[in-house]
Amino acid sequence: MPKASIKRLIECKKDDLIKLVLDIEKYPEFIPFCYDAKIHQKKNINNSLKIIADLTIGKGPFKDTYKSDVEFNKKDNCIHVTNIDGPLNHLTNKWSFIERNNQTEVTFDIDFEIKNKFLNTIMEASFKFGLEKIANAFQKRAEELFNDTKN
C-alpha cells in the first residue's frame, strides 16, 4: 500500500496556505489527476473545522470518486483526512504547517490502499512521481497567490 511523506518550505504565510488546502472545490483548477471536487458539509466545531467532501481523481481511463472527512485542528495547525467511501480500503493523510519568517514549512504524510488490487499495484509504481507533481502544484499555486498579494 502506498505510503509517503513530503516536506516543503513555501513562500507563503501559514494561514494563507491552510486556506488554500481547505479550498477543496478549487483543486480541479490546479491539481493534476483531480477532475472534480464537491463539498457536502462544512461545520465549525469548537477549535476545529470539519468538512465532508468528494474528490474525483484518476489518470487516463481510470477515475473514481471518493468521499473524505477533513478536519482542520485550529490549535495544532494540522489537517487530518480519512476516507469515508469510495474506491479506497483506507486513506489517512495529515498536513502540518509551521510558519518561519513569512515562509511555511509544510509536511504532508499519506497512507492509502485502493480496493482494486490491480489499480493499487499500478498506483504503487507511479505513486512517488504523482505525489511530487501534486506537491509541486500546491507550491506553485501558493506562491502565485502569495506573489499576487505582495505586488
C-alpha positions in Angstrom: 0.0 0.0 0.0 1.4 3.4 -0.9 2.8 5.5 1.9 4.9 8.6 1.8 5.9 11.9 3.4 6.8 15.2 1.7 8.2 18.3 3.3 8.4 21.7 1.6 9.3 25.2 2.5 6.8 27.5 0.7 7.0 31.3 0.4 3.5 31.9 1.9 2.1 32.7 5.3 0.8 29.7 7.2 -2.8 31.0 7.4 -2.9 31.6 3.6 -1.5 28.1 2.9 -4.1 26.5 5.2 -6.9 28.3 3.4 -5.5 27.1 0.1 -5.5 23.5 1.3 -9.0 23.8 2.7 -10.4 25.3 -0.5 -11.1 21.8 -1.8 -13.5 22.9 -4.5 -10.7 24.7 -6.4 -8.5 21.6 -6.6 -9.5 20.7 -10.2 -8.1 24.1 -11.3 -4.6 23.3 -10.3 -4.1 19.7 -9.0 -3.0 17.1 -11.6 -5.2 14.0 -11.7 -8.1 15.9 -9.9 -11.2 16.1 -12.2 -13.9 17.3 -9.7 -14.4 18.3 -6.1 -17.5 18.9 -4.1 -18.1 19.9 -0.5 -21.1 18.3 1.1 -20.8 19.7 4.6 -18.7 22.3 6.4 -19.0 22.9 10.2 -17.1 24.8 12.8 -17.0 22.8 16.0 -15.0 24.2 18.9 -11.4 24.5 17.8 -11.8 22.6 14.5 -13.4 22.9 11.1 -15.0 19.7 9.8 -15.6 19.2 6.0 -17.1 16.2 4.2 -16.0 16.3 0.6 -15.8 14.3 -2.6 -12.8 14.2 -4.9 -12.8 12.6 -8.3 -9.3 11.6 -9.2 -7.7 9.4 -11.8 -5.4 9.1 -14.8 -6.4 8.3 -18.3 -9.4 5.9 -18.4 -9.2 5.3 -14.7 -11.0 7.7 -12.5 -13.1 7.4 -9.4 -14.7 9.5 -6.7 -14.0 9.1 -3.0 -15.6 10.8 0.0 -13.5 12.0 2.8 -13.7 13.5 6.2 -11.4 16.5 6.5 -10.7 18.0 9.9 -8.7 21.2 10.5 -7.4 21.5 14.1 -7.0 25.2 14.6 -4.9 24.9 17.7 -2.4 22.5 16.2 -2.4 23.9 12.6 -3.0 20.4 11.3 -5.4 19.0 8.7 -6.3 15.3 9.0 -8.1 13.5 6.2 -9.7 10.0 6.3 -11.8 8.3 3.7 -15.5 7.6 4.2 -16.5 5.9 1.0 -15.2 5.1 -2.5 -12.5 3.1 -4.1 -10.2 3.1 -1.1 -9.8 0.5 1.6 -8.3 3.2 3.7 -6.8 6.7 3.4 -5.1 8.8 6.1 -3.2 11.9 5.4 -2.0 14.7 7.5 -0.9 18.2 6.7 1.2 20.1 9.2 2.1 23.8 8.9 4.9 25.7 10.7 5.5 29.4 9.8 9.0 30.8 9.8 9.7 34.4 8.6 6.9 34.6 6.0 7.6 31.1 4.8 5.7 28.0 5.8 7.2 24.5 6.3 4.5 22.1 5.2 4.7 18.4 5.9 2.3 16.1 4.1 2.0 12.4 5.1 -0.2 10.0 3.2 -1.0 6.3 3.6 -3.7 4.7 1.5 -4.8 1.5 -0.2 -7.1 1.1 -3.3 -9.7 -1.7 -3.1 -8.9 -2.8 -6.6 -5.6 -4.8 -6.3 -4.7 -4.2 -9.9 -5.1 -0.5 -9.7 -3.3 -0.5 -6.3 -0.3 -2.2 -8.0 -0.3 0.4 -10.8 -0.6 3.2 -8.3 2.3 2.0 -6.2 4.6 2.0 -9.3 3.8 5.7 -10.1 2.9 6.9 -6.6 6.0 9.0 -5.7 6.0 10.7 -9.2 2.3 11.6 -8.8 2.7 12.8 -5.3 5.7 15.1 -6.3 3.5 16.5 -9.1 0.7 17.3 -6.6 3.1 18.8 -4.1 4.6 21.0 -6.9 1.1 22.1 -7.9 0.2 23.2 -4.4 3.6 25.0 -4.0 3.2 26.8 -7.4 -0.4 27.8 -6.6 0.5 29.1 -3.2 3.5 31.1 -4.5 1.4 32.6 -7.3 -1.3 33.7 -4.9 1.3 35.0 -2.4 3.1 36.9 -5.1 -0.2 38.4 -6.4 -0.9 39.9 -2.9 2.7 41.0 -2.5 2.7 43.2 -5.7 
